[in-house]
């Protein structure tokens, strides 16, 4: 394919941010990396200039996170660059905080820096996320409903929770701008609370958070063990709920599994609708990559489809990693002026899928088997015994027995609290079929290869 596009320096920096986000803990990225402001990149002198509004941040970035930034820069640019971080000047800070309306900008709704690409139109809906998608559409259209307030979306990192939150914000801004929307991370909420307490500005803080129509807080699990944050969020929740304003949370686990949190707050998380997002099946993963390529104005021909299939077969459980792999291939083609081909993608990504030793556990095995057979994890754990579910369930149990040291009772517990004798029966049945059925033997080999990432 002819390459007719070039990346701007800002676009390259955005690629760097995507790589850092994919490889970092969400709290690290949102607290230390995302606030960085890109100033310039000088490829001739090989240096990138950034600013941040905190002198404390500069020291922490240099001492802890500079290797992460430099590695991402190396992957995007193809060579090392000096990273120069300076404190934002007063004029820059004022410009950064400019908002319309109220002249007091400190507690404005400036967290609504929504990603322009994260909207409902760019969200790929599959069986793994259709309920979460429908719930978010309903919340965006409003008004708040008792049945879905709060809306609690949970699932592993990189499956689209943040995308859906951004989509709610964009929909409301475009269709009903009179509704005040606030989207932020739990870390930002905590940091603003600390600042408000230190500066004796709790009235302003509460006025900000309790006078909005939709409050959306990402990664709520990070308020664990933060007693003041939990207390303030509890009272904020009550105020919004009692006045029929919508609340949306995301987390990497359901409310009942967020252990070190105030029970009264946990109970409020469970008042409304809790929906989970599962890893996408193969067809949905290909659709996500196709959608991503079209957003980048890449022609989707047979060669590109081969690239999609290659990446979708290798990455099964994380959309962020899926898109990150495609970003790496596209960026490499743009920077080297090479055509996008399956062979080139294999060379660029060689080793990327095996750079980290994988921990083989029951969730990994279950997710891999479910993706392979195009079924949901919830159905595998259910009491349903239809053939399309029972056989994959037995295969998953067999692989858990073969690839982990987990006891039979614990395996059964992880499959809908089944008895250990059920696990024994499944293992014996699949072991026999491997010897007598070639198709089962090939399926087991493929699944083992995928699970072990070889």
Secondary structure, 3 states (H helix, E strand, C coil): CCCCCCCCHHHHHHHHHHHHHHHCCHHHHHHHHCCCEEEEEECCCCEEEEEECCHHHHHHHHHHHHHHHHHHHHHHHCCCCEEEEEECCHHHHHHHCCCCCCCCCCCCCCCCCCCCCCCHHHCCCCCCCHHHHHHHHHHHHCCCCHHHCCEEEECCCCCCHHHHHHHHHHHHHHHCCCCCEEEEEHHHHHHHHHHHHHCCCHHHHHHHHCCCCEEEEECHHHHCCCHHHHHHHHHHHHHHHHCCCEEEEEECCCHHHCCCCCHHHHHHHCCCEEEECCCCCHHHHHHHHHHHHHHCCCCCCHHHHHHHHHHHHHCCCCHHHHHHHHHHHHHHHHHHCCCCCHHHHHHHCCCHHHCCCCCCCHHHHHHHHHHHHCCCHHHHHCCCCCHHHHHHHHHHHHHHHHHCCCCHHHHHHCCCCCCHHHHHHHHHHHHHHHHHCHHHHHHHHHHHHHHHCC
